[in-house]
Amino acid sequence: MFEVKRREQLLALKNLAQLNDVHQQYKILDVMLKGLFKVLEDSRTVLTAAGVLPDGPFPQDEKLKDAFSQVVENTAFFGDVVLRFPRIVHHYFDHNSNWNLLIRWGISFCNQSGVFDQGPHSPILSLMAQELGISEKHSDFQNPFKVDRTEFISSTDPFQKALREEEKRRKKEEKRKEIRKGPRISRSQSEL
């Protein structure tokens, strides 16, 4: 079941990578990451409340099985997203301490569970931790999906432009929320 889910996830990321629209990738990843971390947080709550240990016996209760599977699948999926879209993920992840704590917990849980000890998915946790700066980068670390861009990246780079536009949009949205509605008490200059 895990292998089937992983194939589906990798196919979705392959399709996303083939999109030539950076804005579209940004929006899709925004929604995807928020959903992923919501599921990860909910699953952690369920497993912690039930006292499920990652290196203990696999849970028999359906709800606990689902939570266990979701932690393993979503942690691996996040690793794939980080390695394939490092710039976009760093843009979100580096400013969100809650996500940082959740993924650290997820990596620890997966490492203790032994699910990633062997097989084609075994390097994903280590590569993800190194890319995110959670663990120290090995001297030979190289993101297998990162495009080498040693040449100067101009300020007209479409990705940088998309990030700036998205940040402006978010700030504008936040300001709109901050504007108070209703009557205001203010004094005019003549009253002073």
C-alpha positions as CSV (number, residue, x, y, z in Angstrom):
1,M,0.0,0.0,0.0
2,F,2.9,2.3,0.9
3,E,4.5,1.7,-2.5
4,V,1.3,2.5,-4.4
5,K,0.8,5.8,-2.5
6,R,4.4,6.7,-3.1
7,R,4.0,6.1,-6.9
8,E,0.9,8.3,-6.9
9,Q,2.8,11.1,-5.0
10,L,5.8,11.0,-7.3
11,L,3.6,11.1,-10.4
12,A,1.8,14.2,-9.0
13,L,5.1,15.9,-8.4
14,K,6.4,15.0,-11.8
15,N,3.3,16.6,-13.3
16,L,3.7,19.7,-11.1
17,A,7.3,20.0,-12.2
18,Q,6.3,20.0,-15.8
19,L,4.1,23.0,-15.3
20,N,5.9,26.0,-16.9
21,D,3.9,28.5,-14.8
22,V,5.8,29.4,-11.6
23,H,2.7,31.2,-10.2
24,Q,0.7,28.1,-10.7
25,Q,3.3,25.9,-9.0
26,Y,3.5,28.3,-6.2
27,K,-0.3,28.3,-5.6
28,I,-0.5,24.5,-5.9
29,L,2.4,24.0,-3.4
30,D,0.9,26.5,-1.0
31,V,-2.3,24.6,-0.8
32,M,-0.5,21.2,-0.8
33,L,1.9,22.1,2.0
34,K,-0.8,23.6,4.2
35,G,-2.9,20.4,3.8
36,L,0.1,18.2,4.3
37,F,1.1,19.8,7.6
38,K,-2.6,19.8,8.8
39,V,-2.7,16.0,8.2
40,L,0.7,15.6,9.9
41,E,-0.4,17.6,12.9
42,D,-3.7,15.7,13.3
43,S,-2.0,12.3,12.9
44,R,0.6,13.2,15.5
45,T,-2.2,14.2,17.9
46,V,-4.0,10.9,17.4
47,L,-0.8,8.8,17.8
48,T,0.5,10.7,20.8
49,A,-2.9,10.5,22.5
50,A,-3.1,6.8,22.0
51,G,0.5,6.3,23.1
52,V,1.6,4.7,19.8
53,L,5.3,4.2,19.6
54,P,7.0,4.3,16.2
55,D,9.2,1.3,17.0
56,G,6.4,-0.6,18.8
57,P,3.9,-3.1,17.2
58,F,1.9,-1.8,14.2
59,P,-1.5,-0.5,15.5
60,Q,-4.5,-2.7,14.9
61,D,-7.1,0.0,15.3
62,E,-8.2,1.5,11.9
63,K,-7.9,5.1,13.1
64,L,-4.4,4.5,14.5
65,K,-3.3,2.6,11.4
66,D,-4.5,5.5,9.2
67,A,-2.7,8.0,11.4
68,F,0.5,5.9,11.4
69,S,0.4,5.6,7.6
70,Q,-0.3,9.3,7.1
71,V,2.7,10.3,9.1
72,V,5.0,8.0,7.1
73,E,3.4,8.9,3.7
74,N,3.3,12.7,4.3
75,T,6.8,12.9,5.8
76,A,8.1,11.1,2.7
77,F,6.0,13.2,0.4
78,F,7.3,16.4,2.0
79,G,10.8,15.1,1.5
80,D,10.1,14.7,-2.2
81,V,8.5,18.2,-2.4
82,V,11.6,19.7,-0.6
83,L,14.0,18.0,-3.0
84,R,12.2,18.9,-6.2
85,F,11.1,22.4,-5.2
86,P,13.6,23.6,-2.7
87,R,13.3,27.3,-3.3
88,I,9.5,27.4,-3.0
89,V,9.6,25.1,0.1
90,H,12.3,27.1,1.8
91,H,10.3,30.3,1.2
92,Y,7.5,28.8,3.3
93,F,9.3,26.4,5.7
94,D,12.1,28.8,6.9
95,H,9.5,31.2,8.3
96,N,7.2,28.6,10.0
97,S,8.6,27.2,13.3
98,N,5.5,25.0,13.7
99,W,6.2,23.2,10.4
100,N,9.8,22.9,11.5
101,L,8.8,21.1,14.7
102,L,6.3,18.9,13.0
103,I,8.7,17.7,10.3
104,R,11.4,17.1,12.9
105,W,8.9,14.9,14.8
106,G,7.9,13.2,11.5
107,I,11.5,12.4,10.5
108,S,12.2,11.1,14.0
109,F,9.0,9.0,13.9
110,C,9.8,7.6,10.5
111,N,13.4,6.8,11.4
112,Q,12.3,5.0,14.6
113,S,9.6,3.1,12.7
114,G,12.1,1.4,10.4
115,V,9.9,1.9,7.3
116,F,12.7,3.7,5.5
117,D,15.6,1.4,6.6
118,Q,15.8,-0.3,3.2
119,G,14.5,0.0,-0.3
120,P,14.3,2.8,-2.9
121,H,12.9,5.3,-0.4
122,S,15.6,4.9,2.3
123,P,17.7,8.0,1.4
124,I,14.7,10.4,1.4
125,L,14.7,11.3,5.1
126,S,18.4,12.0,5.2
127,L,18.4,14.1,2.0
128,M,15.4,16.1,3.2
129,A,16.9,16.7,6.6
130,Q,20.1,18.0,5.0
131,E,18.3,20.2,2.5
132,L,16.3,21.8,5.3
133,G,19.3,22.2,7.5
134,I,17.8,20.0,10.2
135,S,20.9,17.8,10.1
136,E,24.4,18.8,9.2
137,K,25.1,18.5,5.4
138,H,27.5,15.7,4.5
139,S,30.5,16.9,2.6
140,D,29.2,15.0,-0.5
141,F,25.6,16.1,-0.1
142,Q,23.9,17.0,-3.3
143,N,20.2,17.5,-3.9
144,P,19.6,15.0,-6.8
145,F,16.9,17.2,-8.3
146,K,18.5,20.6,-7.9
147,V,19.4,22.4,-11.1
148,D,22.9,23.8,-10.9
149,R,22.6,27.6,-11.4
150,T,26.1,28.8,-10.9
151,E,25.6,31.7,-13.3
152,F,24.3,35.0,-12.0
153,I,20.5,34.9,-11.5
154,S,19.1,38.3,-12.6
155,S,16.3,40.1,-10.7
156,T,14.1,39.3,-13.7
157,D,14.2,35.6,-12.8
158,P,10.6,34.5,-13.1
159,F,10.7,32.6,-9.9
160,Q,12.0,35.5,-7.9
161,K,9.4,37.8,-9.5
162,A,6.7,35.3,-8.6
163,L,7.8,35.2,-5.0
164,R,7.9,39.0,-4.8
165,E,4.4,39.3,-6.3
166,E,3.0,36.6,-4.0
167,E,4.6,38.3,-0.9
168,K,3.1,41.7,-2.0
169,R,-0.3,40.1,-2.4
170,R,-0.1,38.4,1.0
171,K,0.9,41.7,2.7
172,K,-1.8,43.6,1.0
173,E,-4.3,40.9,2.2
174,E,-3.0,41.1,5.7
175,K,-3.3,44.9,5.7
176,R,-6.9,44.7,4.5
177,K,-7.7,42.4,7.5
178,E,-6.1,44.8,9.9
179,I,-8.2,47.8,8.8
180,R,-10.8,48.3,11.4
181,K,-14.4,48.7,10.4
182,G,-16.9,50.9,12.1
183,P,-17.0,54.3,13.7
184,R,-13.7,55.9,14.9
185,I,-13.3,58.5,17.6
186,S,-11.0,61.2,16.4
187,R,-10.4,64.8,17.1
188,S,-10.1,67.4,14.4
189,Q,-7.3,70.0,14.5
190,S,-9.7,72.7,15.5
191,E,-10.9,70.9,18.7
192,L,-7.3,70.8,20.1
